[in-house]
Amino acid sequence: MSEDFIVSARKYRPQTFDTVVGQKSVTSTLRNAIKNNQLAQAFLFCGPRGVGKTTTARILAKTINCTNRSEAIEACDQCESCKSFNEGASLNVYELDAASNNSVEDIRTLIEQVRIAPQLGTHKVYIIDEVHMLSNNAFNAFLKTLEEPPKHAIFILATTEKHKIIPTILSRCQIFDFNRIKIKDMADYLSSIAVKEAVTIDPEALFLIAQKADGALRDALSIFDQIVTFAGNNITYQNVVENLNVLDYDYYFRIVDLAQKEDITSTLLLFNEIMEKGFDGHNFIIGLSNHYRNLLVCKDIRTASLLEVGEATENKYIQQAKEVESHVILRSLAVLSKADVEFKQAKNQRLLVEITLMQLCSLKQELEKKNG
């Protein structure tokens, strides 16, 4: 294979507002601002990692200077400004990583640059990533420029830790909060990439990757690459379970079934099997709590949409939810929540989980005695 491998997170980095995943309110506000010529001179993009802050900043920078914008306020990719941007040679966009350039000197160099008007296009855009890493002195040096920037300068500050930014900076920026990306949006996006890469993958596997990524699309794409390397171009749910070392949903369904049958012996043996596979007791408790929560959500068709799983798993949940009564689910959640709180303090953590499972198996009896 002579072609150089490019990781998916870079290869499929969105190039237009339209292709940014899961940040509709941010992208439409920015488009309107460009359309109505009401662009602020300083923006602050906040949100967790991997949700598109820097990507959106770059798209904004490219679109502002495009000389031939489309009706939908997207860059044309054809004009001189867009071409130089795509080749990474644009003189109108400066990116500074504040994590490694956080001194007063770095900011002074930037301020010197700000004074020079753009050679091509109308604006110079300064993207400062991880801006919370700037030293106090650097922040102070930057403040004056942020208060009275030249007409051609636009600052886009990006951060994962908004609370660390001093109020004087906050008050001078238009603030955009980026959301963690929803599991369904992420799974749909991964599915479209799988098609482009000629990879066949189970829908359930896509949801599992999206859940593991915890709201960060960049992480989801890295996991996707890792699994393609591990399993080739035909990926099953089982491949993902093995590669990510996550506990298969199936175990939780079986535990609930056994608790319903009040079968303590089989429940403890199944938990032993889980432990022998190297899973952590605390994660198991959290996963089982989440499973019971999903069962409760399935009790009503209106809340079933809150389930963030694939269709086949959703049907399994709906089926099992019919077999477990609501008051049993609520009581089980209380027992598991208590175990979750006590886990770190417990001297014998395995015993704590086993007692919890025994309680889950005895709930029906306990509730019948109360009601009897």
N, C-alpha and C positions, 0 to 999 in steps of 0.2 A: 504494500500500500504506500504509494509515493506521496499522497496528500498528507499534509501535517494534520494531526488531530487537534480540533479546537473544542474546548469544553462547551457544552450546550448553553451554559449561563452567558458565555460571550457570543457564541454563534447566533443565538436567538434573542440577543438583547433587543428590546423594542426600539424602533427607530422613529415611530410616530406616536402622537397622543393616543390614537385609536388602538394601538397594539399594547398599551400599558395595561397590565392585568389588575383588576380589582380596586382601582383608584378613580372611579368614574367622576366623583364629585370634585376631586382635585383637578383632573384634566379638563373638565368642562369649564370650571371657573377660570383656569389659565387661558383657555381658548377665547372665552368671552372678553377677558382683559386685553388680549392682543387685538381682537376684532374691534373693540370699542376704543382702542388706544388709551386704556386706563391702567397701564402697567405700573405696579409699584417699583421703587428702585431697590428695595431690599426684601427678600423673601426668606422665610425660615421653614425648611422642610423637616418635620420631626416624625419619628416612628421607628419601629423595630428594624433590625438589619434585614436586608434581602427583600424589601417590599417595593423598591423602585424609586427611592429618593434621588440618587445620583443620576439614574437613567432619565427620570422626568426633568431634572435640572438640565441635562444635556439636550433633551428634545426641545425644551423651552428656549435654550440658547440658540439652537439651530433654527427654530421657527421664527424667532424675533428677527433674525438677520436675513431670512430668505427673501429674495426680491420678487418671487413669483408664487406667493402662497396660494393654495387651493381654496375653493369656496368653504371647505370644511375647516379652514385654518390649520392646514398641515404644510410642512416644508415640501418643496417640489423635488428636491434631490437632483435637480438639473443645473440650477444657476451656479455661478462661480463661488458664491458664499457656501452653498450646500456641499459642492464638490470638495472645496478645501476642508470643510468640517469633516466630511466622510473620510478623507485621507489623513485626518489627524494633523492637518497643517494650518488650521484656522488661527489667524492672529487675533481674532475677536473673542476667543474663549480661553480663559485661564483657569486651570484647575489646581487647587492647592490642597494638599492633605495635611490638615492641622495636627494630626497625630505625630507626624514627623517634622513638620515645619511650624513649631508653635512659639518661636521666640519673637521678641520685639523686632529684631533685625529682619526676619522673614516678612513680617507685616509691613515694615517700612519700605522694603523692596516692592511689595505689592502696591503700596500707596503711591510710590513713584510712577509705577506703570499706569495707575488709574488716571493720572493727569493727561496722558497721551490719547488724543482722539483716534477713533478707528480709521484704518486706511480704506477698508471695504465694508459696506453695510452701515447700519446706523448705530449699533450698540456694541459695547464691549461687556461681556458677561464674565463675572468672577464667581467661580463655584468653589466654596470652601467646605470641604468634607470634614466630618467629625469636629465641628467648630468648638464643641465644649472642651476640647483638649488645649485650646489656646491658653497661654499663661495670663495672669491678671494684667500684667503690664502690656502684653500684646493686645488684649481686649481694649484697654484704655487707649492705646495708640490707634486702634482701628475705629474707635467711637467717633472721632471728629469727622473722618471720611464718610462714615455711615450717616452722620447727621446732615452733612451737606455734600452729597456726592455730585460730581459733574453730570450734566444732562445725559451723556452717552453711557454712563456706567450703571450696570445692574448687578447687584450682589445676590447670590443664592447660597444661603448657609444651610448645611445639612447636618443633622445630629440624631443620635439614638438616645441622647440624654438631655432632654429639654430643661429639666430642673436644674442643670448645672450652668445654665446660661444666665448671665446677669440681667436683671430687669431693664437696665438702660438699653441693652441690645434688643431685648424682646420688644420693647415699646416702639422701636424704630422699624420693625419688620412686619410684613404681612405673613401671618403664621398659617401653615397648612399641616394638618395632622394626617399622616398616612396610616391606613388601617393594616392590621395583619390580614393577609389574604385568606379568603374563605376556602375551605377544603374543596368544595365543589368547583369553584373557579380554577383552583390549582389543578385538580384532576382533569378538567376539560382542556386546560392549556397543555398539560403533559400529553394528553391524548392526541392533540393536534401535532405536537412535536414527534410523537411516536410514528404518526403517519408519514411525516416528512423524512424521517430517518429509516423508513421501511422496517419498523419494529412492531411485532404484534404483541400485545400485552393485555392481560385480563383487566376488565374495569375494576374489579375488587383490588387488584394489585396497585392500580393508580391511586385509589383512595387511601391505601395503606401508606404509600410513599408520601402523599399529601399530608396525612396525619402526622407522620414522623417529622416532616419539615417544620411543623409548628408555626405556620403562618408566614414563613420566609420562602419566596419562590426560588431564590438563588440556591437555598439548601435542597429544595425539591429537585432542581435540575442536576445538582451534584450527585444526589442519591440515584437519580435516573441513570446518569452516566455510569455510576459504580455498578448498578445492577445489570446494565447492558454488557459491561466488561465481564461480569461474573456469569451471566446466563446466556449471552448471545442475543440473537434477534427475535427470540420467541420466549416471552417472559410469562411465567405463571404466578399465581398468587403465592404458591409454595416457595418459588425462588426468592420472592421478596421477603417472606417470613424468615427463611433461612439466612439470607444475606444480611438482613437488618437485625437479626436476633430478637424479633418481637414475638410476643406470645400470640399464637393463633387464636382468633375469636372463638373457635370451636371449643377450646378449653372452658371458656366462661359459660357457654351454652350448656356444656355437660355438667359443670358445677351446679348451675341453677336447677337443672333437671334432677340431679341427685339430692339437692336440698329439698326439692318438692317431694321426693320419695322418702325423705328422712333417713337416707342411707349414709350414716356417718362413716362406716368402714370404707366404702368405695370413694367417698369424698377425700378422706385422708390419703388413700392410696394414689388418687389422681393428683393431689397436691404434692405428694412425694415425687411423682413422675415429673412435675413441673420444676421442682427444686433440683432434681438430678440433671435436668437440661441446662442448669446454670442460671435460672431466672431469679431475680431478687424478690424477696418476700414483700417488701414495701410496694414495689411496682405492681405486684400481683394484686395487693389489696386495692390500690388506686384503680387498676384496670377493672377489677370486679365491681367496684363502686360505680364506675362509669357505665358498666354493663347494666346494672340495675337501674341506673338513671335512664338509660336508653329504653329499657322495658317500660318504665313509667311514661316516658314521652310517647311511646307507641300506643298507649291505652286510648288516646284520643286522636282521631284522624287529623284534627287541626294542628296538633303539636308534632305529628309524625315528620313534618318537614324539617324539624330541628335536628333530625338524625343526620349525621354527616358520614354515611357509609354507602357502599355500592348497592345496587338494586337487589342482588341475590341475598346479601346479608340483611338488608332491610326487611325482606320477606320473612327471613328466619326470626328476626326480632318481633315482628308483628304476630307471628305464629306463637312464639313462646310467651309473649305478653298476655295472650288469651288464656294461657294455662296458669298464670300466677296472679293472685288477687292483689289489688292495689295496696291494701293494708299490710300484706306480707312484704311487698316491695319497699314500702316506707319504713317498716320496722327493720328490714335488712339493711337499708341505707344508713339507719341510725347506728346499727351494730358495726358496720364497716367504717363509718365516720369516726367512731370512738377508737377503733383499732388503728386507724390512720394517725390519730392524734397521739396515741400511746406508744406507737411503734418505736420511735427513736429512744424513748426512755427505758424500754423493756430490756431486761437482762437476757431473757431467753426469747428472742424474736420469733423463732420458728413456732415455739409453743403458743405464743400470742396469736399467730395466724391460725394454728390448729384449733385453739379454743373458739376463735371467731367463726371458723367453718362449722364447728359442732353446734354453736349457737344458731347459725343459719339453718342447720338441719333440724333444730328443735323448735323453731319459731312457730310452726303451725300448731304443735301441741300446746305450746305456751299460750298462744292467742285463743285456742279453743277453751282452755281451762279458764282463762280470764272471762271469756264470753259465756261459758257454761255456768 
